Amino acid sequence: MTAGPPIADLHYDDAPNVGSVPGPESRRLLERQREIDSSAVAYPEDIPVAFEEGKGATVRDADGNTYIDMFAGIGVLNVGHANPYVLEAVHEQADKLVHTVDFPSEARLDLIEKLNEIAPAGLRDNNRVVFGGPTGSDAVEASIKLAKYNTGGDGLIAFRGSYHGATSGAMSITSNKGFKDDYTPLLPETVHAPYPFPFRQDKEPDAAVEHALEEVKEIVEDPYGGLANPAGIFVEPIQGEGGVVTPPEGFLSGLRDIADDNDLPLMFDEIQSGMGRTGEWWACDWEGVTPDIMTSAKALGGTGFPLSATMYREELDTWGSGDHAGTYRGHVVAMRAGTRTIEYVQEHDLLAHARDLGDHIRARLRAIGESNPRLGEVRGKGLFIGAEFVDGEGAPDGDAVDAIQQYCFEHGVLVWTAGRHGNVLRLLPPLVLTRDLADTALDVIADAVEHATADTQSA
């Protein structure tokens, strides 16, 4: 059976098509939100809009304006908004049963088997999966607990530029000090090593990798390294919030060697980079390095349903009944959606599509950079793309990226930002984005870059 319609049939035909934004209905809903919602709400501060509906890689707001969606709910909607193949299973399951805790169900077992099918090579047929929810932080917490349980250690090695979530353990290994400084103390004995970032570190790729690995090795092996009882190494194969920082080849394999030499579990956070985002099922597949423990969430829930999972080597499955728990580990609707999402990606060869289209988008962005030195670097894998902007002195230029985001919004393209200084344009479009939609969006982005850098140069 064909897994749903081809990607060209998924989108609104009129995207982009916007008037003056935000429109009156969006403004009304935004004001209502400000009056009654939490002060922790953040996203409407950057893109002031109220969404009404979506199809594929396009979305409409409450005023009928239609946008090309280049951030997909921060990497959640890999097979697009309202994918009919996924929703068919969602409606079918929701009419029968929604929640089962961890009692067995076809939906649960089918997704576990499907995840095994796409697992990194070293985990395939040698893994167990524990579900959590509703956020990726839950999978991170499970990973930390599992590492401690199996090693008896309590120290964690993470990396500068990292983001892993907003719960206490996840915040501990997140490096953003401003994000967590009001909530300390967090987990003790957490050390952040440098992540290889050649563009920012003024190093050649090999030198950046060598420096980062040497630091990790000293933390673990130097008698005066400072971390007395390590439990594991936790790393994003590609940093997302940190600026789509794509480490040079050799970094992940070097971490694998250090972990093996010191009997430590190596944990990969694939919450943003996984489920096909990079043109491989998992970002670690690009380097052929298998973790001992791997987190997944975001796109795992298929079409925005909350679901997280931790996959780990079978020999680490040492904890007892109830040693890790969570109410939403039985969200069978999300599980059906997750299985259908994997099937849709496979049937429509979206991994190859993400690689090809990602190469095309990066090439167009680099062409912009050839004539505009304010675009300092373009990087990423597949449809996980970052473009870093600098000012005339080479310093991070977050103002330019804010202006780019605003211009794109006003012209019907939704983009997002990232990076330690907010100076990285981050593109995370649905994997169902077509070449035509991508080129239309890139035309707007190119105009936005010219507009924004001209403004900041004259400021």
C-alpha positions as CSV (number, residue, x, y, z in Angstrom):
1,M,0.0,0.0,0.0
2,T,1.3,3.5,-0.9
3,A,2.0,5.4,2.3
4,G,-0.1,8.5,1.6
5,P,0.0,11.1,-1.1
6,P,3.3,12.4,-2.7
7,I,4.9,15.4,-1.0
8,A,3.9,17.8,-3.8
9,D,0.2,17.3,-2.9
10,L,0.5,18.1,0.8
11,H,0.7,22.0,0.8
12,Y,-1.5,25.0,0.4
13,D,-1.3,26.2,-3.2
14,D,-1.2,29.9,-2.4
15,A,1.9,30.0,-0.1
16,P,3.2,32.5,0.6
17,N,0.3,34.9,0.6
18,V,0.2,37.5,3.3
19,G,-1.1,41.0,3.9
20,S,-0.2,43.3,6.7
21,V,0.9,41.0,9.6
22,P,0.0,40.4,12.3
23,G,-3.6,40.7,11.2
24,P,-6.5,41.8,13.5
25,E,-7.5,38.3,14.6
26,S,-3.9,37.4,15.4
27,R,-3.6,40.6,17.4
28,R,-6.8,39.9,19.3
29,L,-5.6,36.4,20.2
30,L,-2.1,37.6,21.1
31,E,-3.6,40.2,23.4
32,R,-5.9,37.6,25.0
33,Q,-2.9,35.4,25.6
34,R,-1.0,38.2,27.2
35,E,-3.9,38.7,29.6
36,I,-4.3,35.1,30.8
37,D,-1.4,33.0,29.8
38,S,2.0,32.4,31.6
39,S,4.7,35.0,31.4
40,A,7.0,32.2,30.4
41,V,5.4,32.2,26.9
42,A,8.3,33.1,24.5
43,Y,7.7,32.2,20.8
44,P,5.1,34.9,20.0
45,E,7.7,37.5,21.1
46,D,9.7,36.7,18.0
47,I,6.9,35.9,15.5
48,P,3.7,37.6,16.6
49,V,1.1,35.4,15.0
50,A,-1.8,33.1,15.9
51,F,-1.9,29.9,13.8
52,E,-5.2,28.4,12.6
53,E,-4.3,25.4,10.3
54,G,-1.5,23.8,8.3
55,K,-0.8,21.5,5.4
56,G,2.6,20.0,4.6
57,A,5.2,22.7,4.7
58,T,2.7,25.6,4.7
59,V,0.6,27.1,7.5
60,R,-2.2,29.6,7.8
61,D,-2.8,32.1,10.6
62,A,-6.1,33.2,12.1
63,D,-6.5,36.0,9.5
64,G,-6.0,33.7,6.5
65,N,-2.4,34.6,5.7
66,T,-0.5,31.7,4.3
67,Y,3.2,31.1,5.1
68,I,6.0,28.7,4.0
69,D,7.0,27.0,7.2
70,M,10.8,26.7,7.5
71,F,11.0,25.7,11.2
72,A,8.2,23.0,11.6
73,G,7.5,23.6,15.3
74,I,11.3,23.5,15.9
75,G,11.8,20.2,14.1
76,V,8.7,18.5,15.3
77,L,6.7,18.2,12.0
78,N,9.1,16.2,9.9
79,V,6.3,14.8,7.6
80,G,4.5,18.1,7.6
81,H,1.4,19.6,9.1
82,A,-1.7,17.4,8.9
83,N,-0.1,14.6,6.9
84,P,-3.1,12.5,5.8
85,Y,-1.3,9.2,6.1
86,V,-0.4,9.9,9.7
87,L,-3.8,11.4,10.6
88,E,-5.6,8.4,9.2
89,A,-4.0,6.2,11.9
90,V,-4.5,9.0,14.5
91,H,-8.3,9.2,14.0
92,E,-8.6,5.4,13.9
93,Q,-6.7,5.0,17.1
94,A,-8.3,7.9,18.9
95,D,-11.7,6.4,18.3
96,K,-10.7,3.2,20.1
97,L,-8.1,3.9,22.8
98,V,-5.8,6.8,23.7
99,H,-3.9,5.9,26.9
100,T,-2.5,2.6,28.2
101,V,0.3,3.5,30.6
102,D,2.7,0.7,29.8
103,F,0.3,-2.2,29.2
104,P,1.1,-3.9,25.9
105,S,-0.7,-2.7,22.7
106,E,-0.1,-3.2,19.0
107,A,0.7,0.5,18.7
108,R,3.4,0.4,21.3
109,L,5.0,-2.8,20.1
110,D,4.8,-1.8,16.4
111,L,6.7,1.5,17.2
112,I,9.4,-0.3,19.2
113,E,9.9,-2.7,16.3
114,K,10.0,0.2,13.8
115,L,12.5,2.1,15.9
116,N,14.7,-1.0,16.0
117,E,14.5,-1.1,12.2
118,I,15.9,2.4,11.8
119,A,18.3,2.3,14.8
120,P,22.0,3.1,14.4
121,A,23.8,0.0,13.2
122,G,25.3,-0.9,16.6
123,L,22.0,-0.7,18.3
124,R,19.9,-2.6,15.7
125,D,18.7,-5.8,17.3
126,N,20.6,-5.0,20.4
127,N,18.4,-2.4,22.2
128,R,15.6,-1.7,24.6
129,V,13.3,1.3,24.5
130,V,11.7,3.1,27.4
131,F,9.0,5.6,26.5
132,G,8.4,8.9,28.4
133,G,6.6,12.1,27.8
134,P,5.7,14.6,27.0
135,T,9.0,16.3,26.2
136,G,12.5,15.5,25.2
137,S,13.6,16.4,28.7
138,D,12.0,13.3,29.9
139,A,14.2,11.2,27.7
140,V,17.2,13.0,28.9
141,E,16.3,12.4,32.5
142,A,15.8,8.7,31.8
143,S,19.3,8.6,30.1
144,I,20.9,10.2,33.1
145,K,19.2,7.8,35.5
146,L,20.2,4.8,33.4
147,A,23.8,5.9,33.2
148,K,24.1,6.4,36.9
149,Y,22.3,3.1,37.6
150,N,24.7,1.1,35.5
151,T,27.9,2.8,36.4
152,G,27.4,3.8,40.0
153,G,28.8,7.2,39.1
154,D,27.3,10.6,39.6
155,G,29.4,13.0,37.4
156,L,28.4,13.9,33.9
157,I,30.4,15.3,31.0
158,A,28.5,17.6,28.6
159,F,29.6,20.3,26.2
160,R,29.6,24.1,25.9
161,G,26.9,25.3,23.5
162,S,24.6,22.4,24.5
163,Y,20.9,22.4,25.1
164,H,19.1,19.4,26.5
165,G,15.9,20.6,28.2
166,A,14.3,22.4,31.0
167,T,14.0,19.9,33.8
168,S,16.6,19.8,36.6
169,G,18.8,17.1,35.2
170,A,18.5,18.3,31.6
171,M,19.3,21.9,32.7
172,S,22.4,20.6,34.5
173,I,24.0,19.4,31.3
174,T,22.7,22.4,29.3
175,S,25.4,25.0,29.1
176,N,23.4,28.2,28.8
177,K,24.1,29.9,32.2
178,G,21.4,32.5,31.8
179,F,18.8,29.7,31.2
180,K,19.5,28.0,34.5
181,D,21.2,30.5,36.9
182,D,17.9,31.2,38.8
183,Y,17.5,27.5,39.5
184,T,20.8,26.4,41.0
185,P,22.0,24.2,42.6
186,L,21.3,21.6,40.0
187,L,23.1,18.2,39.6
188,P,26.6,18.4,41.2
189,E,29.6,17.2,39.4
190,T,28.7,18.3,35.9
191,V,31.5,19.4,33.7
192,H,31.2,21.2,30.3
193,A,34.0,20.5,27.8
194,P,34.5,22.5,24.6
195,Y,32.6,21.4,21.5
196,P,34.5,21.7,18.3
197,F,33.4,24.9,16.5
198,P,36.0,25.8,14.0
199,F,34.3,29.0,12.9
200,R,34.1,30.5,16.4
201,Q,37.3,29.0,17.7
202,D,39.6,30.2,14.9
203,K,40.8,26.7,14.4
204,E,41.2,24.3,11.6
205,P,38.7,21.4,11.8
206,D,41.3,18.8,12.8
207,A,42.7,21.1,15.5
208,A,39.3,21.9,16.9
209,V,38.5,18.2,17.2
210,E,41.9,17.4,18.7
211,H,41.5,20.2,21.3
212,A,38.0,19.1,22.3
213,L,38.9,15.5,22.6
214,E,42.0,16.2,24.7
215,E,39.9,18.3,27.1
216,V,37.4,15.4,27.5
217,K,40.2,12.9,28.0
218,E,41.8,15.0,30.6
219,I,38.5,15.4,32.5
220,V,38.1,11.6,32.6
221,E,41.7,10.4,32.9
222,D,43.8,13.1,34.5
223,P,44.2,12.4,38.2
224,Y,43.7,16.1,38.7
225,G,40.9,16.4,36.1
226,G,38.4,17.3,38.7
227,L,35.6,14.9,38.0
228,A,35.9,12.2,40.6
229,N,33.2,9.7,39.7
230,P,31.9,10.0,36.1
231,A,28.7,8.3,35.0
232,G,28.8,9.1,31.3
233,I,29.3,11.5,28.4
234,F,26.3,13.3,27.0
235,V,26.5,15.1,23.6
236,E,24.4,16.4,20.7
237,P,25.8,14.9,17.4
238,I,24.9,18.3,15.9
239,Q,24.1,21.2,18.3
240,G,20.7,22.7,17.7
241,E,20.1,25.7,20.0
242,G,23.9,26.2,20.1
243,G,23.7,27.3,16.4
244,V,23.4,24.1,14.2
245,V,27.1,23.5,15.1
246,T,28.2,20.5,13.0
247,P,31.3,18.9,14.4
248,P,34.1,17.9,12.1
249,E,34.6,14.2,11.3
250,G,36.4,12.4,14.1
251,F,34.8,14.1,17.1
252,L,32.1,11.5,17.7
253,S,34.4,8.6,17.0
254,G,36.9,10.1,19.4
255,L,34.3,10.3,22.1
256,R,33.4,6.7,21.4
257,D,37.0,5.7,22.0
258,I,37.3,7.7,25.2
259,A,34.0,6.2,26.5
260,D,35.2,2.7,25.7
261,D,38.6,3.1,27.2
262,N,37.0,4.3,30.5
263,D,33.9,2.0,30.6
264,L,31.6,5.0,30.4
265,P,28.3,5.1,28.5
266,L,28.2,7.5,25.5
267,M,24.9,9.2,25.3
268,F,23.6,11.0,22.1
269,D,20.8,13.6,22.3
270,E,19.0,13.1,18.9
271,I,15.9,14.9,20.0
272,Q,16.3,17.7,17.4
273,S,18.6,16.0,14.9
274,G,16.9,12.6,14.7
275,M,14.0,11.0,12.8
276,G,15.5,11.8,9.4
277,R,16.2,15.5,10.0
278,T,19.8,15.4,8.7
279,G,19.1,13.1,5.7
280,E,20.0,10.0,7.8
281,W,17.7,8.6,10.5
282,W,20.1,9.8,13.1
283,A,22.8,12.5,12.9
284,C,25.3,10.0,14.4
285,D,24.8,7.8,11.3
286,W,26.8,10.3,9.2
287,E,29.9,9.3,11.1
288,G,28.9,5.7,11.7
289,V,29.2,6.0,15.5
290,T,26.8,4.2,17.8
291,P,25.9,5.5,21.2
292,D,25.2,3.4,24.2
293,I,22.1,5.5,25.0
294,M,20.1,7.7,22.6
295,T,17.3,10.1,23.2
296,S,14.4,10.9,20.8
297,A,11.4,13.1,20.9
298,K,10.0,16.0,18.8
299,A,9.3,14.3,15.4
300,L,8.8,10.9,17.2
301,G,5.2,11.8,17.9
302,G,4.5,12.0,14.2
303,T,2.4,15.1,13.8
304,G,3.0,17.0,17.0
305,F,1.9,14.5,19.6
306,P,4.0,14.5,22.8
307,L,6.1,11.5,23.0
308,S,9.7,10.8,24.0
309,A,11.9,7.7,24.0
310,T,15.3,6.5,25.2
311,M,16.9,3.7,23.2
312,Y,19.8,1.9,24.8
313,R,22.0,-1.2,24.5
314,E,20.3,-4.3,25.8
315,E,23.1,-5.0,28.3
316,L,22.2,-1.7,30.1
317,D,18.7,-3.0,30.7
318,T,19.5,-3.6,34.4
319,W,16.9,-1.6,36.2
320,G,13.9,-3.2,37.8
321,S,10.2,-2.9,37.4
322,G,9.1,0.7,38.0
323,D,12.6,2.0,38.3
324,H,11.7,4.5,35.6
325,A,8.1,5.6,35.0
326,G,6.0,8.2,33.4
327,T,2.2,8.7,32.8
328,Y,2.5,9.4,29.1
329,R,4.6,6.3,28.3
330,G,1.3,4.9,27.1
331,H,0.2,7.5,24.5
332,V,-0.9,5.0,21.9
333,V,-2.2,7.7,19.5
334,A,1.3,9.3,19.4
335,M,2.8,5.8,19.0
336,R,0.6,5.1,16.0
337,A,1.5,8.5,14.6
338,G,5.2,7.7,15.1
339,T,5.1,4.5,13.2
340,R,3.2,6.0,10.3
341,T,5.7,8.8,10.2
342,I,8.6,6.4,9.8
343,E,6.6,4.5,7.1
344,Y,5.9,7.8,5.2
345,V,9.6,8.8,5.3
346,Q,10.6,5.3,4.0
347,E,7.9,5.1,1.3
348,H,8.7,8.6,-0.1
349,D,12.5,8.3,0.3
350,L,12.6,11.5,2.4
351,L,16.1,10.8,3.7
352,A,17.5,11.2,0.2
353,H,15.2,14.1,-0.4
354,A,16.4,15.8,2.7
355,R,20.0,15.3,1.7
356,D,19.5,16.7,-1.8
357,L,17.3,19.6,-0.9
358,G,19.6,20.4,2.1
359,D,22.6,20.6,-0.3
360,H,20.6,22.9,-2.6
361,I,19.5,25.2,0.2
362,R,23.0,25.4,1.6
363,A,24.4,26.1,-1.9
364,R,22.0,29.0,-2.4
365,L,22.8,30.4,1.1
366,R,26.6,30.1,0.3
367,A,26.0,32.0,-2.9
368,I,24.5,34.8,-0.9
369,G,27.6,34.7,1.4
370,E,30.0,35.0,-1.6
371,S,28.7,38.5,-2.2
372,N,27.9,39.4,1.4
373,P,30.7,38.8,4.0
374,R,28.1,39.4,6.7
375,L,27.0,35.8,6.2
376,G,30.0,34.2,7.9
377,E,29.3,30.5,7.6
378,V,26.6,28.1,6.3
379,R,26.6,24.6,7.9
380,G,24.5,21.6,8.7
381,K,23.3,18.3,7.3
382,G,20.1,17.5,5.4
383,L,17.4,19.9,6.4
384,F,19.1,20.9,9.6
385,I,20.7,24.2,8.4
386,G,22.4,27.1,10.1
387,A,23.6,30.4,8.6
388,E,25.8,32.4,11.0
389,F,25.8,36.2,10.6
390,V,28.6,38.6,11.8
391,D,29.0,42.4,11.8
392,G,31.7,44.3,9.9
393,E,34.2,43.4,12.6
394,G,33.4,39.7,12.5
395,A,31.5,39.7,15.8
396,P,28.2,37.8,16.2
397,D,25.3,39.9,14.8
398,G,22.1,38.9,16.4
399,D,20.4,42.1,15.3
400,A,20.8,41.2,11.7
401,V,19.2,37.8,12.3
402,D,16.3,39.3,14.2
403,A,15.8,41.7,11.2
404,I,15.9,38.7,8.8
405,Q,13.3,36.8,10.8
406,Q,11.0,39.8,10.9
407,Y,11.3,40.5,7.1
408,C,10.6,36.9,6.3
409,F,7.6,36.9,8.5
410,E,6.2,40.0,6.9
411,H,6.7,38.3,3.4
412,G,5.2,34.9,4.3
413,V,8.2,32.8,5.3
414,L,8.7,31.5,8.9
415,V,12.3,31.1,10.0
416,W,13.9,30.7,13.4
417,T,17.1,31.7,15.2
418,A,19.8,29.9,17.2
419,G,23.3,30.4,18.5
420,R,24.8,31.6,21.7
421,H,24.4,35.2,20.5
422,G,21.2,34.7,18.6
423,N,23.1,35.3,15.3
424,V,22.4,32.0,13.5
425,L,19.5,31.7,11.1
426,R,18.2,28.2,11.7
427,L,16.1,26.4,9.1
428,L,14.3,23.2,10.2
429,P,11.6,22.8,7.5
430,P,9.4,19.7,7.2
431,L,11.1,17.0,5.2
432,V,8.2,17.2,2.8
433,L,9.3,20.7,1.7
434,T,9.4,20.8,-2.1
435,R,12.2,22.3,-4.3
436,D,9.7,24.9,-5.6
437,L,8.7,26.0,-2.1
438,A,12.3,26.0,-0.9
439,D,13.3,28.3,-3.8
440,T,10.4,30.6,-3.1
441,A,11.4,30.8,0.5
442,L,15.0,31.3,-0.4
443,D,14.1,34.2,-2.6
444,V,12.5,35.9,0.4
445,I,15.5,35.0,2.6
446,A,17.9,36.5,0.1
447,D,16.0,39.7,0.1
448,A,15.8,39.7,3.9
449,V,19.6,39.2,4.2
450,E,20.2,42.1,1.8
451,H,17.7,44.3,3.7
452,A,18.9,43.4,7.2
453,T,22.6,43.7,6.5
454,A,22.2,47.0,4.8
455,D,20.3,48.3,7.8
456,T,22.9,47.1,10.3
457,Q,25.7,48.5,8.2
458,S,24.2,51.9,8.1
459,A,23.1,51.9,11.8
